[in-house]
Amino acid sequence: MTERSEPGGVGGRPSTGNTSEWQGKDLGSRTVTYDETRAILYALAVGADASDLDLVFEERLRVLPTFALTLAQWAPDALGSAGAFDVGTAVHGTQRLRVLQPLPRSGTVEMTARVAEVWDKGSAAVFDVAVESAYFSATWSIFAPGRGGFGGERGPSARRRPEADPSGELSVRTASNQAALYRLLGDRHHLHIDPEAAKTAGMPRPIMHGLCTLAAITLPLASSLGAHPADLRELEGRFAAPVFPGDELRVETWKDDGGTTLFEAAAADRTVISAALARFA
Ligand SMILES: C/C=C/C(=O)SCCNC(=O)CCNC(=O)[C@H](O)C(C)(C)COP(=O)(O)OP(=O)(O)OC[C@H]1O[C@@H](n2cnc3c(N)ncnc32)[C@H](O)[C@@H]1OP(=O)(O)O
């Protein structure tokens, strides 16, 4: 990429001001250029196999739609760097992605971003950062401990787990070096590589990027549905608990009437992604 994202956790400053003042803040625009190599590295970092030629061979390349989220990582990072929350303790809470058109194999993407909502969860605030482009729209919900209690609205709660038995189950093994690889795509928050930074955030060791875990699930999910992962149209998920590199995930799925697949992922005995959905063309 010719335009490097501001790395979260590097150069951020302590949170300042009343949390509600960040509501509606314009985070500006960014033009990011990428090449085929970067799109292929991304596919490998989220678990594509060498045999997935459409994802890893430039002659046949189809860019994974979730790659867009690495291009837009500058937006939540910009909010942290501006001082809305403490980048040492805030975590990525929820992600939404809506695909408007396929990303080219290489090219330039123009984006704008703003703080769409700030929710008051009492002990924490949730900042919704919305990014718009011709190719996608996406929202990052950043969960920021210590920034709540400002008298704002509590906002929506997560969708509940479906009551019906799951209609399918998948297994996804993350790699022990996956966060170390994924961070090279743009999100260099120290929490994903440095044991000391992880400890500051209350984690026993470095954790996976939520976006890496979510994207990694879409590959076997697409395959189980007979879809191509590059045909993803919509994706959503709440990061309910940290995932550690090397964790094996059990993903339960439910078919929805509208062609959407609902899912949850668990590692050992804890749910790590909840209220999740994916829709493929
Ligand atoms: C810069 C970092 C980048 C990363 O990629 S970090 C890696 C990816 N993220 C994670 O691994 C985060 C894993 N999730 C967690 O550790 C926990 O999960 C949280 C710390 C985020 C929250 O846990 P708790 O403090 O126990 O929250 P509660 O008491 O269950 O809920 C309090 C209110 O906050 C809302 N909330 C909880 N989790 C989330 C979330 N993940 N995203 C958005 N909102 C959340 C709830 O709904 C509720 O509010 P209502 O009472 O109004 O329903």
Ligand as a Chemical Component Dictionary entry (heavy atoms), coordinates in Angstrom:
data_LIG
# 
_chem_comp.id                   LIG 
_chem_comp.type                 NON-POLYMER 
_chem_comp.pdbx_formal_charge   0 
_chem_comp.three_letter_code    LIG 
# 
loop_
_chem_comp_atom.comp_id 
_chem_comp_atom.atom_id 
_chem_comp_atom.alt_atom_id 
_chem_comp_atom.type_symbol 
_chem_comp_atom.charge 
_chem_comp_atom.model_Cartn_x 
_chem_comp_atom.model_Cartn_y 
_chem_comp_atom.model_Cartn_z 
_chem_comp_atom.pdbx_ordinal 
LIG C1  C1  C 0 -7.232  -2.356 19.165 1  
LIG C2  C2  C 0 -7.566  -3.790 19.325 2  
LIG C3  C3  C 0 -7.847  -4.542 18.245 3  
LIG C4  C4  C 0 -8.288  -5.932 18.332 4  
LIG O1  O1  O 0 -8.424  -6.576 17.349 5  
LIG S1  S1  S 0 -8.603  -6.661 19.837 6  
LIG C5  C5  C 0 -9.052  -8.329 19.373 7  
LIG C6  C6  C 0 -10.499 -8.524 19.111 8  
LIG N1  N1  N 0 -11.303 -8.194 20.248 9  
LIG C7  C7  C 0 -11.356 -8.969 21.354 10 
LIG O2  O2  O 0 -10.689 -9.973 21.488 11 
LIG C8  C8  C 0 -12.326 -8.538 22.403 12 
LIG C9  C9  C 0 -12.916 -9.711 23.108 13 
LIG N2  N2  N 0 -14.041 -9.305 23.933 14 
LIG C10 C10 C 0 -13.926 -9.070 25.251 15 
LIG O3  O3  O 0 -12.861 -9.213 25.822 16 
LIG C11 C11 C 0 -15.183 -8.644 25.991 17 
LIG O4  O4  O 0 -16.316 -9.053 25.299 18 
LIG C12 C12 C 0 -15.274 -7.116 26.194 19 
LIG C13 C13 C 0 -14.104 -6.651 27.068 20 
LIG C14 C14 C 0 -15.271 -6.369 24.856 21 
LIG C15 C15 C 0 -16.612 -6.791 26.916 22 
LIG O5  O5  O 0 -16.754 -7.624 27.999 23 
LIG P1  P1  P 0 -17.501 -7.124 29.307 24 
LIG O6  O6  O 0 -16.810 -5.946 29.896 25 
LIG O7  O7  O 0 -17.670 -8.327 30.189 26 
LIG O8  O8  O 0 -18.874 -6.614 28.739 27 
LIG P2  P2  P 0 -20.331 -7.022 29.215 28 
LIG O9  O9  O 0 -20.469 -6.770 30.685 29 
LIG O10 O10 O 0 -20.665 -8.378 28.677 30 
LIG O11 O11 O 0 -21.254 -5.956 28.414 31 
LIG C16 C16 C 0 -21.282 -4.597 28.801 32 
LIG C17 C17 C 0 -22.010 -3.816 27.706 33 
LIG O12 O12 O 0 -21.127 -3.693 26.581 34 
LIG C18 C18 C 0 -21.702 -4.325 25.451 35 
LIG N3  N3  N 0 -20.645 -5.130 24.810 36 
LIG C19 C19 C 0 -20.021 -6.171 25.374 37 
LIG N4  N4  N 0 -19.145 -6.693 24.524 38 
LIG C20 C20 C 0 -19.243 -5.960 23.397 39 
LIG C21 C21 C 0 -18.592 -6.046 22.140 40 
LIG N5  N5  N 0 -17.694 -7.024 21.914 41 
LIG N6  N6  N 0 -18.926 -5.164 21.192 42 
LIG C22 C22 C 0 -19.845 -4.213 21.415 43 
LIG N7  N7  N 0 -20.522 -4.087 22.610 44 
LIG C23 C23 C 0 -20.199 -4.958 23.568 45 
LIG C24 C24 C 0 -22.794 -5.257 25.976 46 
LIG O13 O13 O 0 -23.824 -5.449 25.014 47 
LIG C25 C25 C 0 -23.262 -4.534 27.199 48 
LIG O14 O14 O 0 -24.165 -3.527 26.844 49 
LIG P3  P3  P 0 -25.769 -3.737 27.054 50 
LIG O15 O15 O 0 -25.963 -4.045 28.492 51 
LIG O16 O16 O 0 -26.380 -2.471 26.610 52 
LIG O17 O17 O 0 -26.169 -4.898 26.180 53 
# 
loop_
_chem_comp_bond.comp_id 
_chem_comp_bond.atom_id_1 
_chem_comp_bond.atom_id_2 
_chem_comp_bond.value_order 
_chem_comp_bond.pdbx_ordinal 
LIG C1  C2  SING 1  
LIG C2  C3  DOUB 2  
LIG C3  C4  SING 3  
LIG C4  O1  DOUB 4  
LIG C4  S1  SING 5  
LIG S1  C5  SING 6  
LIG C5  C6  SING 7  
LIG C6  N1  SING 8  
LIG N1  C7  SING 9  
LIG C7  O2  DOUB 10 
LIG C7  C8  SING 11 
LIG C8  C9  SING 12 
LIG C9  N2  SING 13 
LIG N2  C10 SING 14 
LIG C10 O3  DOUB 15 
LIG C10 C11 SING 16 
LIG C11 O4  SING 17 
LIG C11 C12 SING 18 
LIG C12 C13 SING 19 
LIG C12 C14 SING 20 
LIG C12 C15 SING 21 
LIG C15 O5  SING 22 
LIG O5  P1  SING 23 
LIG P1  O6  DOUB 24 
LIG P1  O7  SING 25 
LIG P1  O8  SING 26 
LIG O8  P2  SING 27 
LIG P2  O9  DOUB 28 
LIG P2  O10 SING 29 
LIG P2  O11 SING 30 
LIG O11 C16 SING 31 
LIG C16 C17 SING 32 
LIG C17 O12 SING 33 
LIG C17 C25 SING 34 
LIG O12 C18 SING 35 
LIG C18 N3  SING 36 
LIG C18 C24 SING 37 
LIG N3  C19 SING 38 
LIG N3  C23 SING 39 
LIG C19 N4  DOUB 40 
LIG N4  C20 SING 41 
LIG C20 C21 SING 42 
LIG C20 C23 DOUB 43 
LIG C21 N5  SING 44 
LIG C21 N6  DOUB 45 
LIG N6  C22 SING 46 
LIG C22 N7  DOUB 47 
LIG N7  C23 SING 48 
LIG C24 O13 SING 49 
LIG C24 C25 SING 50 
LIG C25 O14 SING 51 
LIG O14 P3  SING 52 
LIG P3  O15 DOUB 53 
LIG P3  O16 SING 54 
LIG P3  O17 SING 55 
# 
